[in-house]
Amino acid sequence: MGEARQMKRASRIVFSVFSAIALVYLVYFLPLPMYIFKPGTAEVLEPMVHVKQPAAEDKGQFMLTTVRVADATLFGYLMTFVQPYQELRMKQDLLRKNETEQEYTQRQEVVMLSSQANAIQAAYNKLKVPYKINTDGIVIQQVYPDVPAHAVLQAGDYIVKVGDMPVTTLEELQGYFKSKKAGDTVSVSYKRKGVTATKDIQLGVLPNDDGSKPTEGQPQRAGLGIVPAEVQSIKAESEDKQVTIQAGDIGGPSAGLMFSLEIYNRLVPEDITKGYKIAGTGEINPKGQVGVIGGIQHKIVAADKAGAEIFFAPKDAQLQGQSIPNYSDAVKRAEEIHTKMKVVPVGTMDDALNYLAGLTPKS
């Protein structure tokens, strides 16, 4: 009987230990199908932007702002109800159809590269710096799950050659597959982390433009089943005006405006910061037009923590009859945290430059 009681007691202890481990896992580690958005950081741009032309000493700073995105656990989910300035969003609202989280991250990296190219062009166009656009290659953002290429290619791979034809543009890649049909096998050379490999890949049937599968009677298009993107670089005609950007692992399009202001400041003799710490956000196109972004309320908090005195926020916009707030959300959050930081609405790069031109330099 004594041995039976000891065995029963030991079993209860083991069960309790495993139950505790399972509970800890469920609460702290099991990911939920949502992300938690919270204030990120405000990063000084000067170390990220490289210009061959010697730069004058700047007394102020331009800063990009980020949003921190974390996988939600049950603990994290519950904490959003007691911790301020956190936002829950379903993952399915951010991911494209059949897109994995790794592919989403790769897409954000590609968008950042495009944003940098746009920022350089915006600054060059404002300063009338002659330049040309080079296409540096084709990178994969997504591979459809139901095609043979899914077993070979992955997001982040660069397509180097199809068949015997080197490809650097989307037009070349798409043109190659026009004469192909599903089931054909094509030799594909691709580069992954600096290493080039070549594999024979069978072509699949591409989905319709809306993502649906072609039905009987519909024309079928053959291809690898990837979402490709061109990677471009901007080359100034004058070597001393050449700009390059190294932003590390920061992704997304929203640093465009602040990159363009930092580049402009490095290429003009005067210091347009006038001694102020200036943060901000916003997409930018080569014409210098600023577009709305997401998560601006979190970026306001990040900029305030970094001691920014001025924050450039994209003007509220109308898209397909729907209002998209940016400046108004930024002002609301600035009031909530009682910051002394001045929130300035901008619709163009010129709006930001004109505001800076009217500032009194700090002594």
C-alpha positions, 0 to 999 in steps of 0.5 A, a space after each residue: 500500500 505504501 508503495 502504491 501511495 508513493 507511486 500515486 504521489 509521484 504521478 501527481 507531481 509529474 502531472 503537475 509539473 507537465 501541466 505547469 510547463 504546458 500552461 507556461 507555454 500556452 500563456 507566454 509562448 504559443 503565438 496567436 494569429 495576430 500582431 502587436 504594434 507598439 512604439 519602436 525607435 527614432 533612428 538618426 539618419 546621418 550614419 545610414 546615408 553615404 555621400 562622396 561629397 564632403 558634408 558640412 557639420 550639422 548641428 541638428 538631426 533628421 530621424 526616421 521613426 519605426 513601429 515595433 511589431 511582435 507576435 501576440 501571445 496570450 500574455 501579450 494580448 492581455 497586456 495590451 489592455 493595461 499597457 498604453 499605446 499598443 495595437 492588435 491587428 490580425 495577421 491575415 489583414 497584413 498578409 497577402 493571399 498565401 503569403 507566409 510571414 517570411 515572405 511578408 518580411 521580404 516584401 517589406 525589405 523590397 519596399 524599403 529598397 524602392 523607397 530609398 530609390 524614390 527618396 534619392 530621386 526626389 532629392 536629385 530632382 529638387 536639386 537638379 542633379 542629373 542621374 540615371 536609373 539602373 535595374 540591378 536584378 529581380 528578387 522574389 517576394 513570394 512563391 505560390 504554394 501549389 507550384 513546382 517552384 515552391 520546392 526550389 525557390 524562396 523569397 529573397 532569391 534573385 533570378 539570374 537566368 532562365 534557360 540560356 537567357 540572363 534576365 535583369 528586368 521584369 519585361 525580360 522575365 515575362 517575355 521569356 515565358 510567353 511561349 511556354 506552357 504548363 508542364 514545360 521544364 526550364 533551367 533557372 539560375 538563382 542567387 541566394 545569400 551570394 551563392 548561385 545555383 541552377 535547377 530544372 523547374 517545371 512550370 505551373 499554371 498561374 492564377 488569375 489577376 484576382 488570385 483565383 485559379 483559372 476555370 475550364 475554358 479560361 486562357 492559362 498562363 504558364 510560369 514559375 508561380 512567383 511574385 517578382 520585383 525589380 531592384 533599382 539603383 540610382 546613379 548620379 552623373 557626377 561621382 561626388 553627388 553619388 548617394 547610397 543608403 544602408 538602413 540595416 534591417 529596417 523595412 517598409 516604405 515610410 522612411 522615404 520623406 526623411 531619407 530625402 531630407 537627409 540627402 538634400 541636407 548633405 548635398 547643399 552647403 547650409 544646414 537645413 536642420 538649423 540645430 533642431 532634432 527633426 523626426 517624421 515619416 511618410 512615403 515619397 515618390 520621385 516627384 517629391 509627393 508625400 504619401 500616408 503610412 500606417 502606425 503613425 500614432 506609435 511613431 509619435 511616441 517613439 519620436 517624443 522618447 528620442 527628444 525630437 522637437 519637430 515631427 513631419 506627418 503626412 497630411 490626411 488623404 482621401 483614397 477611393 472616397 475613404 479618409 485615411 488619417 495621418 496628421 490628425 492621428 499624429 496630433 491626437 496621440 501628441 496631445 495624449 502624451 503631452 509632448 512639446 514636439 511640434 507636429 507639422 503636416 506635409 504633402 510634399 517635400 517642398 512643404 517640409 523644406 519651406 517649413 525648415 526655411 522659416 525656422 529661426 536657427 537655434 543658438 
